[in-house]
Amino acid sequence: MQHQEASRILNYTVSYLSLEMEKIKFFKNVSGNPAISFLKAISPNPSYFLYLYKEVGRKYEWTDWLQCEKSELESFLTDENVILYSLILQGVPKGFFVLDYRHLPVCDLAYFGIFDDVIGKGLGKSMMNRVFEEVAETGDAKTLTVNTNTLDHKSALPLYQKAGFNIYKTEVHKRSASPQLQNKEYL
């Protein structure tokens, strides 16, 4: 008889938030750390994106892109209206965000996260300020949206709300927990 691992069911709430661009609130007292930079990726390859995605999301059930076909991820990443930025600290990636301009005048902050070893050091605020700068520079978006859920880091929703985002919808979901992330290989 073959032993099957019991599937754990996760109940979680998704919060959808939006912010009108004229109401953005830059974080004040964010140090201008010269060791921080942001690198814009032009058509990043899936393995680089998945490295960032897994590093940020491994504790938070970020598994959607790990279960899709490589061609679907490539199509997303190479779309000229989808832009990935890496947070670089002392020359090393420590976070990332993705801006999705495919549905203007709305820009979706599709991904936003930092690595565990730098959480609590103010980098989230610096990165959110950079998001605002980038979206404002582009100038085509009137509204910025983002979503988060109760599986994400406990500081995600409060950070978005402090930045001026407001919840416009919530949904309750349930799904099976990922069993040790038996992933497809994209390298």
Secondary structure as UniProt FT lines:
FT   STRAND          9..20
FT   HELIX           21..23
FT   TURN            34..35
FT   STRAND          36..41
FT   HELIX           46..57
FT   TURN            58..61
FT   HELIX           64..66
FT   HELIX           70..78
FT   TURN            80..81
FT   STRAND          82..89
FT   TURN            90..91
FT   STRAND          92..103
FT   TURN            104..105
FT   STRAND          106..114
FT   HELIX           116..118
FT   TURN            119..120
FT   HELIX           123..138
FT   STRAND          143..149
FT   TURN            150..151
FT   TURN            154..155
FT   HELIX           156..162
FT   TURN            163..164
FT   STRAND          166..176
FT   TURN            180..181
//
